């Protein structure tokens, strides 16, 4: 019984020693620790303030602005969709004016597809590579369009690479085999 008591006392003493070392460390380094915590809090608050007061309002405006460009794209008025009509901005304007928004990201996709249709393959590649999405099918279509652009530039190895990416990005029964056949 005495052995158990001493063992328990030893454990308590070890815990107390560890706590006193930790307390001593905190006391010795209190100012740097508080500075680091303060900087982290400021960074986190700045991030949320940036999103709430800058990015969200900008995204809302961008969504309103991109509407006509999408409409022109649907009507196959590619130059108007890309450059705007003088009143409404085109996809290039959305990219320039509303960077860091989802609308600008989407505008990169549209601009890439327009440039592909117009035969400006390097511009298509540049915009499509700037586009990112979590939507699997859209990602696959973007990779496929990059592959098509490289194929038109006679860069078959790069084209094959992107066709394979497109096929692997989507398990879709229609798109995956089509991209694999192109590869």
N, C-alpha and C positions, 0 to 999 in steps of 0.2 A: 504494500500500500504506500509505503514511504517512497518507493521508486517512482510510482505514478505521479505522486505529488511533486517530486523534484523535476520530473520530466515536464510536467505542465508548467511549473514555475520557470524552467529553462525556456520553454516556448514563449511564455509571456515576456520574459526578459529579452529574448531575441527580437520580438515584435517591438517592444519599447525602444530597443537600441536602434532598430531600423527607422522607427518614427522620429527619434531624436536626430538621426543623421539627415533625414529628409527635411525636418524643420530647420536644422542648421543650414542646409543647402539653400532652402527658400529664403531664410533670413539673409544669408550672404549674397544672394543673387536676386534680391527682391526687385530692384529697379529694372534690370534687363528683362526679367520675366514679365513684369507689368508692361514694359514697353512693347514686347513682342505681342502680348495679349491685346493691348490697345491698337497696335498696327493691324492685327488680324480683324478686329472688330470694325475698324475704319474701312478696311478693304471689303469686307462682307457688306457693310452698309452702303458703300459706294457702288458696289455691283448691283444691289437691289434698287438703289436710287436710279442708276443708269438705265436699268431695264424699265422701271415703272414710269419715270418722268421723261425719258428720251426715246427709248426703243419702242415701247407700246404705242405712244401717240404717232410716232413716225410710221409704224407698221399699219396702223389704221388708215392714215392718209395714203400710204402707198397702195393699199388694197383698193381704195376708191379710185386712185389714179390709173391703176393698171387695167381697169375694166375695159376702156375703149380699145386699148392695144390688143387685148384678148379678143375682142369682138372683130377687129380688123383681121387678126390672124385667122379666126374662124371663117371669115369671108374671103380668105386668100388674098387680102390686100397687104402683101408682105412688107412693102416699103413703108406704108402708113403704120403698120404694126411695129416695125423696127424703129422708125424715126419720129413717129407722131404726125399729127395733122396741123400743127401750128397752134391748136387750142388744147388738145389732149396730148400728153406725153406718150412716146413710144417706149419700147422695152429698153432701149439704150439710155433714155432719160431716167427711167425707173432705176436702172442699175447705178447710174451716177448720183442721183438725188437721194436714194433711199438705201444706200449700202448697209449691210448688216441686218437687213430685214428679210423675212421669208419671201416677200414679194419680189425683192431684188434677186434673190436666189432663183425664184421661178422665172424671172425675166431672163436670166442667163440661159435657162433651158430653151425658152421660146426663141431667143436670139440665135442660139446655136442651131436650132432646127431651121430657122429662116436662112441663115448663112449657108447651111447645107443645101437647101433647095435652090439658093441663088448661085451655087457653085463656088462660094468663097470658103473653101474647106479648112484652111488654117484658122480663120476667124471662128468657124463652127467648132473646131476642136477646142480653141481657147475658151469659148463660152461654156461649152458642155463640160469641160474639165473643172470650171469654176462652180458648176452646179452640184449640189449634194441633196440627197433625200433619203428618208427611211422607207419610202414606198418602193417595194421590191420591183414591181412591174415598171414603174417610171425609171428607176435606176437602170434596169435592164435595157430599156429603150434608149436611154442616154448613152450607155456603153455601146449599143448597136450603132447609133448615129455617129459616134466617134470612130468606130470601126469602118463605117461607110466612108467617112471623110478621109481616113488614112488610105483606104483602098483607092479612092479617087486621086490621091496624091502619089500613087504607086508605092506606098510603103506597106507591102503586104504582111510583113512580120508584125508590125504594130497593129494592123487591121485584124489579123488573126488573134492577137493577144486580147483585143477589146471584144471581138466576137465571142471568144471563150468566156471572158468576164461577164458578158451579157447573158450567155447561156447559163452560167453558174449562178448569176444573181437572181434568176427567176426560175422557179420550178414549173412555170406555166406551160401547159401542154401545147400551146400554139407558138409562143415566142422562143422557148428554149431550143426546140428542134430547128427552127428557122435560122437562128444564130449559129447553131452547130453546123448546119449545111453551108453557111457562108464561110465558116472557119475552115 
